[in-house]
Amino acid sequence: MIMHTMHLKRFIPILLLCLFSGSSWADEETVKKAIAPHFPGAKIESLRKTPYLGLYEALVGGELFYTDEKAEYFFFGHIVDTKTRTSVTNERLQEIKAARRVPLDSLPLEFAIKIVKGNGERKLAVFTDPNCPYCKQLEKELLNITDVTIYTLLYPVLRGSMELSTSIWCAQDQIKAWDDFMLRGIKPKDQDCETPLPTLVRSGQENRVTGTPTLIFADGSIVGGMIPAEAIEEQLQNAAKAAQQ
């Protein structure tokens, strides 16, 4: 809360004004047009009226904030329900996170290390960094999953990972080089060649992949972080059911 003190001080007058004035709501498109100049080139992902304080909730670039109907003030912080002592903002962020989808076919799967297990019918893409310890744990969990095609998207964001990822990509047998390093700690031979790594990094950034591993399932659902095989299997089944609906 301390980091938002300046924003909060600036916003208190509008909060009090909205609380006691009972002013009418503005049209949402009008509010969007008022917000847009403050975020040139960014998409306003959602905007909706809130049931409190005459505020509008806006989502821009994955960031949630509140504004008045003229977009004269922005409030970045948490609104707390004093009756339940819960953060309304946090609950909304969880809803947004659960609802977010990234279509598999929007990813550069042609540049993935493609691993087919069993019949390969189910699909899973993983943004992963070879120097990430949680990514190594995930690879061990994936050994227990079958009938799946895994698209390993190298996402070298940690120190030294670009060089390591380059050597893995340039290996004669990419799958073996990947498995050797991630499962057995055998470092690949230093190699250099033209790689799609810049494209993969850009894709991760555009899709707001902020950590590794990040798993994306066939229904577009996203799971950030290492999860056990049981949870992976459940997500794969849920994605398969969603595809049948």
Secondary structure as the mmCIF struct_conf table of DSSP 4:
data_model
#
loop_
_struct_conf.conf_type_id
_struct_conf.id
_struct_conf.beg_label_comp_id
_struct_conf.beg_label_asym_id
_struct_conf.beg_label_seq_id
_struct_conf.end_label_comp_id
_struct_conf.end_label_asym_id
_struct_conf.end_label_seq_id
HELX_RH_3T_P HELX_RH_3T_P1 ILE A 2 HIS A 4
HELX_RH_AL_P HELX_RH_AL_P1 THR A 5 SER A 21
HELX_LH_PP_P HELX_LH_PP_P1 SER A 23 ASP A 27
HELX_RH_AL_P HELX_RH_AL_P2 GLU A 28 ILE A 35
HELX_RH_3T_P HELX_RH_3T_P2 ALA A 36 HIS A 38
BEND BEND1 PHE A 39 PHE A 39
TURN_TY1_P TURN_TY1_P1 PRO A 40 GLY A 41
STRN STRN1 ILE A 44 LYS A 49
BEND BEND2 PRO A 51 TYR A 52
TURN_TY1_P TURN_TY1_P2 LEU A 53 GLY A 54
STRN STRN2 TYR A 56 VAL A 60
TURN_TY1_P TURN_TY1_P3 GLY A 61 GLY A 62
STRN STRN3 GLU A 63 THR A 67
TURN_TY1_P TURN_TY1_P4 GLU A 69 LYS A 70
STRN STRN4 PHE A 74 PHE A 75
BEND BEND3 GLY A 77 GLY A 77
STRN STRN5 VAL A 80 ASP A 81
TURN_TY1_P TURN_TY1_P5 THR A 82 ARG A 85
STRN STRN6 THR A 86 SER A 87
HELX_RH_AL_P HELX_RH_AL_P3 VAL A 88 ALA A 99
HELX_RH_3T_P HELX_RH_3T_P3 LEU A 104 SER A 106
BEND BEND4 LEU A 107 LEU A 107
HELX_RH_3T_P HELX_RH_3T_P4 LEU A 109 PHE A 111
BEND BEND5 ALA A 112 ALA A 112
STRN STRN7 ILE A 113 LYS A 117
TURN_TY1_P TURN_TY1_P6 GLY A 118 ASN A 119
STRN STRN8 ARG A 122 THR A 128
TURN_TY1_P TURN_TY1_P7 PRO A 130 ASN A 131
HELX_RH_AL_P HELX_RH_AL_P4 PRO A 133 LEU A 142
TURN_TY1_P TURN_TY1_P8 LEU A 143 ASN A 144
BEND BEND6 ASP A 147 ASP A 147
STRN STRN9 VAL A 148 LEU A 154
BEND BEND7 LEU A 158 LEU A 158
TURN_TY1_P TURN_TY1_P9 ARG A 159 GLY A 160
HELX_RH_AL_P HELX_RH_AL_P5 SER A 161 CYS A 170
BEND BEND8 ALA A 171 ASP A 173
HELX_RH_AL_P HELX_RH_AL_P6 GLN A 174 ARG A 184
HELX_LH_PP_P HELX_LH_PP_P2 LYS A 187 ASP A 190
BEND BEND9 PRO A 196 PRO A 196
HELX_RH_AL_P HELX_RH_AL_P7 LEU A 197 GLU A 206
TURN_TY1_P TURN_TY1_P10 ASN A 207 ARG A 208
BEND BEND10 GLY A 211 THR A 212
STRN STRN10 THR A 214 PHE A 217
TURN_TY1_P TURN_TY1_P11 ALA A 218 ASP A 219
BEND BEND11 GLY A 220 GLY A 220
STRN STRN11 ILE A 222 GLY A 224
BEND BEND12 GLY A 225 GLY A 225
HELX_RH_AL_P HELX_RH_AL_P8 ALA A 229 GLN A 244
#
